Amino acid sequence: MEAVESWGEIGERIAEARLAAGMSQGDLASKVALDRTAMVRIEAGDRRVSALELSRLAQALGVPVAHFLSRPPAALVSRRVALEDGSDEATRASYRLDALLEQHARNARWLITEGFLTPPPHTALSQRSEGPVDPGSLASAARKALGRPTGPLGSMADVAEKLGLFLTVVNEAAEGASLLQEGYGVAVISGESQPGRRRWTAAHELGHHLLQDEYHSDAGVAASRDERERQIDRFAECLLLPAQDVRAAWPEATNDPDAARLTMLSLAANYRVSWSAVVNRVRRLNLIDGDEARRQKANSPTRGDFLAAIGEQPVPDLEPGTTGKMWRKAVLGAWEKGAITAPRTVELLYGAITAADLPTRSLEEPLP
């Protein structure tokens, strides 16, 4: 990412972050102990900002200081809706998600540039395609590359990493966004969704990555899904719940609704997907009809249903702060080499551990 080149650009970045946070200039000024007139001049680029003031602004707005000092990737800018004082919450949430995506992209670039993180080799699986794709074939190819043609997939952060997408989970309501970089990709997923939905969103962003979409955000697209989005959703469905697995698990007594529900409970738990995703999948495979699908969706299982049917609940995936194994090893490798401080290590691991949890390291000469 390019560095900003003027105080005007810094002021513009501050103004955007303020609008995304839903603050007025007066609100922000009071939070950082400045006059409103000073804030007006800062956003206009007519007043310089000290390092301490930038730090206070970053803390008040929930973004890193680096957010003010670097330009957003061109792919984000080309798709972004301009923020204004009257912008709705969906637009503000989209910007906040983009800010977290930018931060994750900066962190990935540093780890890669410094040699701590190595993206997996580029494979023929990734393909730029603006036209129709075969979701089932792409999902099968992805599973083949993962060495898991059938069966439940593990952590979606690890799955995405193996296919060149470095993913993390953030505390933001907008579902997810991804950005294509040179030789790899980055993505952020909302930790505020239900666990099954988080895995679906991760698979969805992975689909965009494999199709080499420069930038994608799920924020605000629910009401206007285009054909591309439907294709990516079909990819996620096929990746998370392979047709052969569903058919193999389906009871022979197809007219037994209790057996069918028990099978769907097992699929939801073992493959860690949402109840609606399971119902939609078995309906699409013509294992139940439309009326039965509607009945099952209206009767969402409780925690007790899972405990009674299979003895355990689905194991949640993609908790806030989650990253893949490669990312964690890279960050801790930088820590052990003395390349980063303890606070920076915790920051790069997105708060998944505390400074007290960091491994010991021997960087100093032993005492005589």
SEROVO-379483 format. One record per residue (C-alpha): x, y, z; residue in one letter. Coordinates in nm, 4 decimals. Example, Ala and Ser with C-alpha at 12.3 -4.5 7.8 and 13.67 -1.06 7.14 Angstrom:
# residues 2
ATOM        xx        yy        zz  code
ATOM    1.2300   -0.4500    0.7800     a
ATOM    1.3670   -0.1060    0.7140     s
END
This chain:
# residues 368
ATOM        xx        yy        zz  code
ATOM    0.0000    0.0000    0.0000     m
ATOM    0.1257    0.3446   -0.0889     e
ATOM    0.1992    0.6040    0.1791     a
ATOM   -0.0006    0.9269    0.1803     v
ATOM    0.1871    1.2300    0.0515     e
ATOM    0.0102    1.5270    0.2063     s
ATOM   -0.1662    1.6472    0.5190     w
ATOM   -0.4775    1.6771    0.3041     g
ATOM   -0.4785    1.2998    0.2449     e
ATOM   -0.4322    1.2364    0.6160     i
ATOM   -0.7228    1.4704    0.6894     g
ATOM   -0.9383    1.2896    0.4365     e
ATOM   -0.8610    0.9513    0.5954     r
ATOM   -0.9463    1.0912    0.9391     i
ATOM   -1.2758    1.2324    0.8097     a
ATOM   -1.3716    0.8977    0.6490     e
ATOM   -1.2963    0.7050    0.9687     a
ATOM   -1.4994    0.9572    1.1693     r
ATOM   -1.8011    0.9236    0.9406     l
ATOM   -1.7731    0.5446    0.9542     a
ATOM   -1.7810    0.5654    1.3337     a
ATOM   -2.0946    0.7817    1.3152     g
ATOM   -1.9326    1.0785    1.4913     m
ATOM   -1.9614    1.4495    1.4263     s
ATOM   -1.6518    1.6669    1.4182     q
ATOM   -1.7482    1.7996    1.7593     g
ATOM   -1.7878    1.4479    1.9021     d
ATOM   -1.4435    1.3434    1.7824     l
ATOM   -1.2796    1.6688    1.8903     a
ATOM   -1.4071    1.6264    2.2461     s
ATOM   -1.2805    1.2665    2.2604     k
ATOM   -0.9262    1.3713    2.1717     v
ATOM   -0.9218    1.6985    2.3696     a
ATOM   -0.9240    1.9334    2.0679     l
ATOM   -1.1433    2.2256    1.9661     d
ATOM   -1.3936    2.1608    1.6897     r
ATOM   -1.2253    2.4298    1.4788     t
ATOM   -0.8966    2.2380    1.5091     a
ATOM   -1.0711    1.9220    1.3873     m
ATOM   -1.2180    2.1116    1.0906     v
ATOM   -0.8702    2.2330    0.9947     r
ATOM   -0.7185    1.8831    1.0387     i
ATOM   -0.9737    1.7232    0.8079     e
ATOM   -0.9230    2.0001    0.5537     a
ATOM   -0.5457    1.9419    0.5605     g
ATOM   -0.4801    2.2940    0.6950     d
ATOM   -0.3375    2.1808    1.0291     r
ATOM   -0.0609    1.9343    1.0960     r
ATOM   -0.1218    1.6523    1.3418     v
ATOM    0.1309    1.5385    1.6007     s
ATOM    0.2126    1.1727    1.6556     a
ATOM    0.0350    1.1837    1.9919     l
ATOM   -0.2761    1.3352    1.8323     e
ATOM   -0.2749    1.0709    1.5595     l
ATOM   -0.2544    0.8014    1.8263     s
ATOM   -0.5489    0.9509    2.0143     r
ATOM   -0.7518    0.9816    1.6932     l
ATOM   -0.6780    0.6209    1.6017     a
ATOM   -0.7871    0.4980    1.9437     q
ATOM   -1.1061    0.7052    1.9357     a
ATOM   -1.1970    0.5828    1.5868     l
ATOM   -1.0971    0.2186    1.6344     g
ATOM   -0.8396    0.2066    1.3550     v
ATOM   -0.4585    0.1698    1.3625     p
ATOM   -0.2423    0.4800    1.3145     v
ATOM   -0.1181    0.3251    0.9886     a
ATOM   -0.4709    0.3643    0.8516     h
ATOM   -0.4196    0.7422    0.8346     f
ATOM   -0.0745    0.7166    0.6802     l
ATOM   -0.1413    0.4815    0.3873     s
ATOM   -0.3667    0.4924    0.0849     r
ATOM   -0.6315    0.2222    0.0456     p
ATOM   -0.5773   -0.0338   -0.2318     p
ATOM   -0.7142    0.0848   -0.5651     a
ATOM   -0.9507   -0.2132   -0.5830     a
ATOM   -1.1226   -0.1001   -0.2620     l
ATOM   -1.1505    0.2609   -0.3739     v
ATOM   -1.3067    0.1679   -0.7080     s
ATOM   -1.5897   -0.0238   -0.5366     r
ATOM   -1.6403    0.1987   -0.2323     r
ATOM   -1.9458    0.4178   -0.1783     v
ATOM   -1.8476    0.7680   -0.0637     a
ATOM   -1.9207    0.8359    0.3030     l
ATOM   -2.1270    1.1393    0.3970     e
ATOM   -2.2830    1.2719    0.7170     d
ATOM   -2.6109    1.1027    0.6235     g
ATOM   -2.4671    0.7655    0.5238     s
ATOM   -2.6669    0.4687    0.6493     d
ATOM   -2.5304    0.2055    0.8863     e
ATOM   -2.4714   -0.0499    0.6076     a
ATOM   -2.2419    0.1946    0.4256     t
ATOM   -2.0569    0.2810    0.7454     r
ATOM   -2.0206   -0.0881    0.8358     a
ATOM   -1.8790   -0.1591    0.4909     s
ATOM   -1.6129    0.1094    0.5414     y
ATOM   -1.5245   -0.0237    0.8876     r
ATOM   -1.4883   -0.3728    0.7442     l
ATOM   -1.2669   -0.2353    0.4656     d
ATOM   -1.0491   -0.0633    0.7272     a
ATOM   -0.9978   -0.3967    0.9026     l
ATOM   -0.9260   -0.5608    0.5672     l
ATOM   -0.6642   -0.2931    0.4914     e
ATOM   -0.5020   -0.3535    0.8296     q
ATOM   -0.4904   -0.7294    0.7692     h
ATOM   -0.3431   -0.6697    0.4220     a
ATOM   -0.0715   -0.4442    0.5672     r
ATOM    0.0143   -0.7075    0.8258     n
ATOM    0.0279   -0.9834    0.5647     a
ATOM    0.2534   -0.7792    0.3400     r
ATOM    0.4958   -0.7093    0.6252     w
ATOM    0.5164   -1.0749    0.7300     l
ATOM    0.5714   -1.1837    0.3689     i
ATOM    0.8210   -0.9078    0.2835     t
ATOM    1.0264   -0.9852    0.5946     e
ATOM    1.0328   -1.3544    0.5079     g
ATOM    0.8299   -1.4859    0.8005     f
ATOM    0.5230   -1.5863    0.5976     l
ATOM    0.5416   -1.7707    0.2655     t
ATOM    0.2244   -1.8006    0.0566     p
ATOM    0.1655   -2.1488   -0.0867     p
ATOM    0.2715   -2.1948   -0.4490     p
ATOM    0.0295   -2.0506   -0.7012     h
ATOM   -0.1747   -2.3307   -0.8524     t
ATOM   -0.3867   -2.3704   -1.1618     a
ATOM   -0.6848   -2.3850   -0.9258     l
ATOM   -0.6915   -2.0049   -0.9077     s
ATOM   -0.8423   -1.8661   -1.2266     q
ATOM   -0.9694   -1.5256   -1.3271     r
ATOM   -1.3145   -1.5607   -1.4741     s
ATOM   -1.5756   -1.2929   -1.5316     e
ATOM   -1.8250   -1.5338   -1.6879     g
ATOM   -2.0185   -1.8348   -1.5575     p
ATOM   -1.8282   -2.0999   -1.3640     v
ATOM   -1.9120   -2.4550   -1.2623     d
ATOM   -1.9357   -2.4299   -0.8822     p
ATOM   -1.9331   -2.8059   -0.8291     g
ATOM   -1.6206   -2.8588   -1.0393     s
ATOM   -1.4390   -2.5723   -0.8651     l
ATOM   -1.5322   -2.7112   -0.5217     a
ATOM   -1.4155   -3.0602   -0.6217     s
ATOM   -1.0847   -2.9195   -0.7486     a
ATOM   -1.0380   -2.7252   -0.4231     a
ATOM   -1.1028   -3.0355   -0.2131     r
ATOM   -0.8627   -3.2358   -0.4288     k
ATOM   -0.5936   -2.9709   -0.3759     a
ATOM   -0.6606   -2.9924   -0.0014     l
ATOM   -0.6325   -3.3707   -0.0061     g
ATOM   -0.9894   -3.4025    0.1256     r
ATOM   -1.2152   -3.5118   -0.1611     p
ATOM   -1.4835   -3.6097    0.0916     t
ATOM   -1.5567   -3.5680    0.4607     g
ATOM   -1.5797   -3.2660    0.6907     p
ATOM   -1.3208   -2.9926    0.6468     l
ATOM   -1.1257   -2.8636    0.9459     g
ATOM   -1.0796   -2.5020    1.0484     s
ATOM   -1.1740   -2.2784    0.7581     m
ATOM   -0.8837   -2.0462    0.8409     a
ATOM   -0.6430   -2.3358    0.7774     d
ATOM   -0.8353   -2.4480    0.4690     v
ATOM   -0.8208   -2.0972    0.3203     a
ATOM   -0.4478   -2.0632    0.3950     e
ATOM   -0.3651   -2.3830    0.2074     k
ATOM   -0.5292   -2.2263   -0.0975     l
ATOM   -0.3484   -1.8931   -0.0608     g
ATOM   -0.6062   -1.6881    0.1322     l
ATOM   -0.4971   -1.5510    0.4707     f
ATOM   -0.8126   -1.5091    0.6744     l
ATOM   -0.8965   -1.3634    1.0135     t
ATOM   -1.2141   -1.3022    1.2123     v
ATOM   -1.3083   -0.9517    1.3292     v
ATOM   -1.5649   -0.7890    1.5564     n
ATOM   -1.7733   -0.6206    1.2884     e
ATOM   -2.1306   -0.6869    1.1807     a
ATOM   -2.0725   -0.6847    0.8018     a
ATOM   -2.0262   -1.0481    0.7001     e
ATOM   -1.6952   -1.0526    0.5176     g
ATOM   -1.4632   -0.9044    0.2572     a
ATOM   -1.1596   -1.0218    0.0621     s
ATOM   -0.8816   -0.8606   -0.1365     l
ATOM   -0.6547   -1.0127   -0.3997     l
ATOM   -0.2831   -0.9399   -0.3584     q
ATOM    0.0129   -1.0445   -0.5710     e
ATOM    0.0358   -1.4213   -0.5312     g
ATOM   -0.2043   -1.4484   -0.2369     y
ATOM   -0.5208   -1.3027   -0.0900     g
ATOM   -0.6495   -1.1674    0.2427     v
ATOM   -0.9968   -1.1810    0.3930     a
ATOM   -1.1818   -1.0736    0.7066     v
ATOM   -1.4904   -1.2521    0.8384     i
ATOM   -1.7426   -1.1211    1.0891     s
ATOM   -1.7222   -1.2851    1.4290     g
ATOM   -2.0721   -1.1621    1.5128     e
ATOM   -2.2476   -1.4167    1.2897     s
ATOM   -2.3475   -1.7645    1.4025     q
ATOM   -2.0662   -2.0244    1.3740     p
ATOM   -2.2209   -2.2050    1.0772     g
ATOM   -2.2699   -1.8771    0.8942     r
ATOM   -1.9079   -1.7805    0.9599     r
ATOM   -1.7861   -2.0986    0.7894     r
ATOM   -2.0176   -2.0304    0.4972     w
ATOM   -1.8872   -1.6738    0.4631     t
ATOM   -1.5277   -1.8006    0.4755     a
ATOM   -1.6032   -2.0499    0.1978     a
ATOM   -1.7745   -1.7729    0.0008     h
ATOM   -1.4704   -1.5436    0.0230     e
ATOM   -1.2481   -1.8382   -0.0698     l
ATOM   -1.4563   -1.8791   -0.3850     g
ATOM   -1.3938   -1.5167   -0.4806     h
ATOM   -1.0233   -1.5675   -0.4142     h
ATOM   -1.0030   -1.8776   -0.6331     l
ATOM   -1.1767   -1.6891   -0.9131     l
ATOM   -0.9247   -1.4039   -0.8682     q
ATOM   -1.1806   -1.1347   -0.7903     d
ATOM   -0.9748   -0.8270   -0.6982     e
ATOM   -1.2050   -0.7136   -0.4189     y
ATOM   -1.5270   -0.8429   -0.2747     h
ATOM   -1.7442   -0.7426    0.0199     s
ATOM   -2.0570   -0.9124    0.1497     d
ATOM   -2.1662   -0.5918    0.3189     a
ATOM   -2.5034   -0.4859    0.1855     g
ATOM   -2.5307   -0.7351   -0.1018     v
ATOM   -2.8042   -0.9554    0.0459     a
ATOM   -3.0852   -0.7671   -0.1257     a
ATOM   -2.9269   -0.7666   -0.4707     s
ATOM   -2.7366   -1.0908   -0.5294     r
ATOM   -2.6221   -1.1132   -0.8874     d
ATOM   -2.5389   -1.4302   -1.0763     e
ATOM   -2.1772   -1.4176   -0.9627     r
ATOM   -2.2841   -1.4234   -0.5996     e
ATOM   -2.5187   -1.7158   -0.6616     r
ATOM   -2.2366   -1.9092   -0.8275     q
ATOM   -2.0071   -1.8414   -0.5327     i
ATOM   -2.2788   -1.9506   -0.2896     d
ATOM   -2.3141   -2.2758   -0.4842     r
ATOM   -1.9361   -2.3206   -0.4593     f
ATOM   -1.9543   -2.2752   -0.0801     a
ATOM   -2.2372   -2.5271   -0.0591     e
ATOM   -2.0481   -2.7872   -0.2642     c
ATOM   -1.7229   -2.7280   -0.0761     l
ATOM   -1.8700   -2.7575    0.2726     l
ATOM   -2.1248   -3.0335    0.2001     l
ATOM   -2.0192   -3.2576   -0.0907     p
ATOM   -2.3145   -3.4199   -0.2633     a
ATOM   -2.1684   -3.7701   -0.2314     q
ATOM   -2.1321   -3.7261    0.1448     d
ATOM   -2.4934   -3.6148    0.1871     v
ATOM   -2.6285   -3.8959   -0.0271     r
ATOM   -2.4132   -4.1558    0.1511     a
ATOM   -2.5465   -4.0399    0.4892     a
ATOM   -2.9098   -4.0247    0.3824     w
ATOM   -3.1343   -4.2933    0.5390     p
ATOM   -3.2658   -4.5708    0.3187     e
ATOM   -3.6154   -4.5101    0.4540     a
ATOM   -3.6614   -4.1842    0.2661     t
ATOM   -4.0231   -4.1546    0.3845     n
ATOM   -3.9221   -4.1486    0.7529     d
ATOM   -3.9116   -3.7797    0.8612     p
ATOM   -3.7545   -3.8629    1.1982     d
ATOM   -3.4665   -4.0474    1.0329     a
ATOM   -3.4227   -3.7623    0.7851     a
ATOM   -3.4089   -3.5031    1.0630     r
ATOM   -3.1592   -3.7111    1.2600     l
ATOM   -2.9384   -3.7323    0.9505     t
ATOM   -2.9568   -3.3572    0.8963     m
ATOM   -2.8681   -3.2942    1.2608     l
ATOM   -2.5643   -3.5176    1.2181     s
ATOM   -2.4602   -3.3383    0.8987     l
ATOM   -2.4963   -2.9948    1.0626     a
ATOM   -2.2866   -3.1039    1.3614     a
ATOM   -2.0130   -3.2955    1.1791     n
ATOM   -1.9701   -3.0523    0.8888     y
ATOM   -2.0238   -2.7482    1.1149     r
ATOM   -2.2657   -2.5657    0.8879     v
ATOM   -2.5911   -2.3886    0.9660     s
ATOM   -2.9226   -2.5701    0.9823     w
ATOM   -3.0602   -2.3722    0.6868     s
ATOM   -2.7528   -2.4658    0.4798     a
ATOM   -2.8146   -2.8368    0.5448     v
ATOM   -3.1846   -2.8105    0.4645     v
ATOM   -3.1124   -2.6181    0.1438     n
ATOM   -2.8515   -2.8745    0.0398     r
ATOM   -3.0736   -3.1805    0.0861     v
ATOM   -3.3582   -2.9985   -0.0886     r
ATOM   -3.1342   -2.9109   -0.3850     r
ATOM   -3.0327   -3.2778   -0.4054     l
ATOM   -3.4052   -3.3704   -0.4148     n
ATOM   -3.3813   -3.5739   -0.0956     l
ATOM   -3.6756   -3.3805    0.0517     i
ATOM   -3.9494   -3.1794   -0.1160     d
ATOM   -4.0230   -2.8104   -0.0791     g
ATOM   -4.2938   -2.8547    0.1857     d
ATOM   -4.0661   -3.0665    0.4042     e
ATOM   -3.7821   -2.8160    0.3617     a
ATOM   -4.0066   -2.5352    0.4840     r
ATOM   -4.1185   -2.7440    0.7843     r
ATOM   -3.7600   -2.8231    0.8773     q
ATOM   -3.6487   -2.4601    0.8453     k
ATOM   -3.9360   -2.3540    1.0704     a
ATOM   -3.8226   -2.6083    1.3309     n
ATOM   -3.4616   -2.5049    1.3875     s
ATOM   -3.2827   -2.7411    1.6286     p
ATOM   -3.1943   -2.6339    1.9799     t
ATOM   -2.8824   -2.7213    2.1771     r
ATOM   -3.0837   -2.9999    2.3370     g
ATOM   -3.1772   -3.1432    1.9968     d
ATOM   -2.8098   -3.1881    1.9104     f
ATOM   -2.7299   -3.3364    2.2511     l
ATOM   -3.0216   -3.5805    2.2299     a
ATOM   -2.9488   -3.6837    1.8706     a
ATOM   -2.5712   -3.7149    1.8622     i
ATOM   -2.4560   -3.6483    2.2175     g
ATOM   -2.2727   -3.3236    2.1471     e
ATOM   -2.3065   -2.9762    1.9986     q
ATOM   -2.1338   -2.8637    1.6789     p
ATOM   -1.7835   -2.7356    1.7587     v
ATOM   -1.7739   -2.3592    1.6817     p
ATOM   -1.5262   -2.2434    1.4185     d
ATOM   -1.3795   -1.9022    1.3385     l
ATOM   -1.4020   -1.7330    1.6772     e
ATOM   -1.2970   -1.3631    1.6813     p
ATOM   -0.9204   -1.3280    1.6470     g
ATOM   -0.8814   -1.6611    1.4681     t
ATOM   -0.6030   -1.6973    1.2113     t
ATOM   -0.4586   -2.0025    1.0387     g
ATOM   -0.1638   -2.2109    1.1536     k
ATOM    0.0717   -2.0600    0.8960     m
ATOM   -0.0088   -1.7075    1.0147     w
ATOM    0.0369   -1.7942    1.3825     r
ATOM    0.3710   -1.9632    1.3175     k
ATOM    0.4881   -1.6672    1.1105     a
ATOM    0.4006   -1.4129    1.3801     v
ATOM    0.5562   -1.6165    1.6593     l
ATOM    0.8617   -1.6740    1.4417     g
ATOM    0.9007   -1.2956    1.4099     a
ATOM    0.8655   -1.2659    1.7876     w
ATOM    1.1266   -1.5348    1.8561     e
ATOM    1.3720   -1.3650    1.6165     k
ATOM    1.3279   -1.0351    1.8000     g
ATOM    1.1758   -0.8648    1.4946     a
ATOM    0.8671   -0.7455    1.6838     i
ATOM    0.7779   -0.6437    2.0375     t
ATOM    0.5324   -0.8241    2.2633     a
ATOM    0.2509   -0.5693    2.2035     p
ATOM    0.3058   -0.5914    1.8275     r
ATOM    0.2978   -0.9723    1.8462     t
ATOM   -0.0346   -0.9635    2.0282     v
ATOM   -0.1610   -0.7120    1.7720     e
ATOM   -0.0600   -0.9351    1.4785     l
ATOM   -0.2364   -1.2288    1.6433     l
ATOM   -0.5445   -1.0058    1.6788     y
ATOM   -0.5672   -1.0495    2.0543     g
ATOM   -0.5972   -1.4296    2.0386     a
ATOM   -0.3335   -1.4470    2.3154     i
ATOM   -0.1931   -1.2041    2.5707     t
ATOM    0.1658   -1.0928    2.6169     a
ATOM    0.1897   -1.3227    2.9188     a
ATOM    0.1155   -1.6206    2.6913     d
ATOM    0.4015   -1.5547    2.4497     l
ATOM    0.6795   -1.8142    2.4357     p
ATOM    1.0072   -1.7302    2.6041     t
ATOM    1.2941   -1.6206    2.3853     r
ATOM    1.6695   -1.5837    2.4382     s
ATOM    1.7933   -1.2731    2.2605     l
ATOM    2.0416   -1.1385    2.5109     e
ATOM    2.3912   -1.2601    2.5912     e
ATOM    2.3914   -1.4797    2.9048     p
ATOM    2.5241   -1.3225    3.2229     l
ATOM    2.8813   -1.4197    3.3188     p
END
